[in-house]
Amino acid sequence: MRREFLIERQGKSFCLYAGLLDEAHQRGLKSIHTELIQAPTDGNNRVAICNATVVFEQDGVERTYTGIGDAAPNNVAPAMQTCLLRMAETRAKARALRDAVNIGVAAFEELGEEESANHAPRAEPRRRTEQSPASTRSPRNPEAPAGPATQTQMGALKALCDKQKRDLPKVIEQECHVTPEDLSAAQAADLIRKLNTPPQRSAA
């Protein structure tokens, strides 16, 4: 897996779902099929469960791998509690793809809220900005942390969208063209700045 898709936090290594997908395409990914096992309801404590099946084909031989993912209000970030089905699906696909491409470390998207907060990417001190790889940072915001959006960023985005009476997942998909769980720290930083910027009023 390419280095840009691997992150290390507090001595532990994680891969990104985007990296798993990239690696899978290089190794002959043929299809990904997901199935909803359980929809979140009040009766099951809002737990969503999905199953993912990935099929690879190389030299005419097919290999199949499966994975199960769950998402609930107590194991996702507060801003993601409206995206339980998508989170469960992403986690299921990540687990199936990890088995398929033989990646032993957990995907960052698989972490629960507490684990994610403990290992959330943090911005490097200003004096070390020059040492950070340019490819992992936003050209408009070179000091944004690399890797996935942090819990702090997601909380800020949720507060801004609530204030503007907008739906956070829709805003992320419209403005950044990714799902909330795939939002990068650099994209989150740019989006926060954009939502904080008052719209320009046209001259009368």
SVG drawing of the C-alpha trace seen along z (x, -y; Angstrom):
<svg xmlns="http://www.w3.org/2000/svg" viewBox="-38 -49 49 69">
<polyline fill="none" stroke="black" stroke-width="0.4" points="0.0,0.0 1.3,-3.5 2.7,-5.4 0.2,-8.3 -2.6,-5.9 -0.8,-4.8 -0.9,-6.9 0.7,-6.4 -0.7,-7.8 0.6,-7.3 2.8,-4.4 0.0,-2.5 -0.4,-2.2 -3.7,-2.5 -4.6,-2.4 -7.2,-4.5 -10.2,-3.1 -9.1,-5.0 -5.8,-3.1 -7.5,0.3 -9.6,-0.5 -6.6,-1.7 -4.7,1.5 -7.7,3.7 -8.0,2.2 -4.3,2.9 -4.8,6.5 -7.8,7.3 -10.9,6.1 -13.9,7.3 -16.9,6.3 -18.0,5.1 -21.5,6.1 -23.0,4.9 -26.1,6.1 -28.0,4.5 -28.2,7.0 -29.9,4.7 -31.3,1.2 -30.9,-1.1 -34.1,-1.4 -34.9,-2.4 -35.6,1.3 -32.0,2.3 -30.3,-0.8 -29.8,-2.3 -27.2,0.3 -26.7,0.6 -25.1,3.8 -23.9,4.4 -22.2,7.3 -19.7,6.8 -18.6,9.3 -15.6,8.4 -14.6,10.5 -11.2,10.5 -10.2,12.0 -6.6,12.7 -5.6,15.0 -9.2,16.2 -9.4,17.3 -11.9,15.6 -11.4,15.1 -14.2,14.0 -13.9,12.3 -16.5,11.1 -16.6,8.7 -19.2,7.4 -19.4,3.8 -21.5,2.1 -22.2,-1.5 -24.1,-2.9 -24.4,-6.2 -21.9,-5.0 -19.1,-4.1 -19.2,-6.9 -18.4,-10.6 -21.4,-12.8 -21.4,-14.3 -21.7,-10.9 -24.7,-9.8 -27.0,-10.6 -24.8,-8.4 -25.0,-5.1 -25.8,-3.0 -23.0,-4.5 -20.5,-4.0 -21.6,-0.4 -21.2,0.2 -17.7,-1.5 -16.5,0.6 -17.8,3.8 -16.1,3.1 -12.9,2.1 -12.8,5.4 -13.4,7.4 -10.8,5.5 -8.2,5.9 -8.5,9.6 -8.4,9.6 -5.2,7.6 -3.6,9.0 -3.4,5.8 -3.2,6.6 -3.6,3.1 -7.1,1.7 -8.6,-0.9 -9.0,-4.3 -12.7,-4.3 -13.2,-1.1 -12.4,-2.9 -15.1,-3.8 -15.5,-7.4 -13.3,-7.0 -10.5,-5.2 -10.7,-7.7 -10.4,-10.6 -7.4,-9.1 -5.6,-8.5 -7.0,-11.5 -4.4,-13.1 -3.1,-16.3 -1.6,-19.3 2.2,-19.6 3.8,-22.6 4.2,-25.6 8.0,-25.4 7.8,-21.9 5.4,-22.8 8.3,-22.8 9.0,-19.1 5.5,-17.9 4.9,-16.2 3.2,-18.7 1.1,-16.0 -0.8,-15.4 -1.8,-19.0 -4.2,-21.4 -2.4,-23.9 -4.7,-26.6 -4.2,-25.6 -0.7,-24.1 -0.9,-23.8 -4.0,-21.5 -3.1,-18.1 -2.6,-15.1 -4.9,-12.1 -8.7,-11.9 -10.7,-14.8 -10.2,-15.0 -13.0,-14.8 -12.5,-18.5 -13.0,-19.4 -16.1,-17.2 -17.5,-18.9 -16.9,-22.3 -18.5,-21.4 -21.5,-20.0 -21.9,-23.2 -21.6,-25.4 -24.2,-23.3 -26.6,-23.3 -26.3,-27.1 -27.0,-27.4 -29.8,-24.8 -27.9,-22.6 -27.4,-18.8 -23.7,-18.0 -23.4,-14.9 -25.0,-16.6 -22.8,-19.7 -19.7,-17.5 -20.8,-15.5 -21.8,-18.7 -18.7,-20.7 -16.0,-18.1 -17.5,-15.3 -16.7,-12.6 -18.7,-10.8 -18.3,-12.1 -16.2,-9.1 -13.7,-9.8 -13.3,-13.5 -9.7,-14.4 -8.3,-16.8 -7.3,-19.2 -10.7,-19.2 -12.3,-19.7 -10.1,-22.7 -11.1,-24.2 -14.7,-23.5 -14.7,-25.1 -13.2,-28.2 -15.7,-28.3 -18.7,-27.9 -17.2,-30.6 -17.0,-33.0 -20.1,-35.2 -21.5,-35.1 -20.6,-38.0 -23.4,-40.4 -23.8,-41.7 -23.7,-45.4 -27.1,-47.0"/>
</svg>
